[in-house]
């Protein structure tokens, strides 16, 4: 079904419009590092997601990790 890919399509669209299309790199390695850094710093830690109740992915998963550590 077309809805199966909605999350992935949304991610790639965000990556392209918010980061990738705004930068140029001399090498593939620089691009790979830049995109990885953007995902880890901006997308996973600071960008709020409507599907997660306006929390970042890290903030959304934090209570689950705390519960797992306590068990």
PLY file of the C-alpha trace (Angstrom):
ply
format ascii 1.0
element vertex 71
property float x
property float y
property float z
element edge 70
property int vertex1
property int vertex2
end_header
0.00 0.00 0.00
1.08 3.56 -0.56
0.57 4.47 3.12
3.28 2.02 4.23
5.97 4.44 3.07
4.50 7.68 4.45
6.99 7.99 7.33
10.01 7.33 5.14
8.80 9.70 2.43
8.24 12.43 5.03
11.75 11.95 6.42
13.43 12.15 2.98
11.40 15.21 2.05
12.42 16.96 5.28
16.07 16.03 4.82
16.12 17.33 1.26
14.29 20.61 1.91
15.79 21.50 5.30
19.37 20.39 4.73
20.50 18.65 1.57
19.29 21.21 -0.98
20.94 24.04 0.97
24.50 22.64 0.95
27.23 21.65 -1.50
30.09 19.30 -0.73
33.41 18.64 -2.39
33.34 14.89 -1.74
30.87 12.11 -1.01
32.53 11.62 2.37
31.81 15.25 3.31
28.19 14.86 2.23
27.83 11.61 4.18
29.29 13.20 7.31
27.16 16.34 6.97
23.91 14.46 6.46
24.69 12.09 9.34
25.46 15.00 11.64
22.21 16.74 10.63
20.18 13.62 11.35
21.78 13.04 14.75
21.85 16.66 15.91
18.87 18.38 14.32
16.38 15.70 13.26
16.69 13.27 16.18
17.44 15.69 19.03
15.86 19.07 18.30
13.21 18.82 15.59
9.76 18.20 17.03
7.52 15.72 15.22
3.74 15.96 15.11
3.40 12.16 15.02
5.28 12.00 18.35
3.15 14.55 20.18
5.47 17.41 19.20
8.49 15.76 20.85
11.84 15.00 19.27
12.54 11.30 18.64
15.11 11.29 21.47
12.69 12.92 23.94
9.92 10.53 22.85
12.05 7.43 23.47
13.67 8.64 26.70
10.89 7.37 29.04
11.09 3.92 27.41
14.85 3.78 28.06
14.36 4.86 31.67
11.77 2.11 32.16
14.09 -0.48 30.63
16.98 0.59 32.89
14.78 0.37 35.98
13.61 -3.15 35.16
0 1
1 2
2 3
3 4
4 5
5 6
6 7
7 8
8 9
9 10
10 11
11 12
12 13
13 14
14 15
15 16
16 17
17 18
18 19
19 20
20 21
21 22
22 23
23 24
24 25
25 26
26 27
27 28
28 29
29 30
30 31
31 32
32 33
33 34
34 35
35 36
36 37
37 38
38 39
39 40
40 41
41 42
42 43
43 44
44 45
45 46
46 47
47 48
48 49
49 50
50 51
51 52
52 53
53 54
54 55
55 56
56 57
57 58
58 59
59 60
60 61
61 62
62 63
63 64
64 65
65 66
66 67
67 68
68 69
69 70
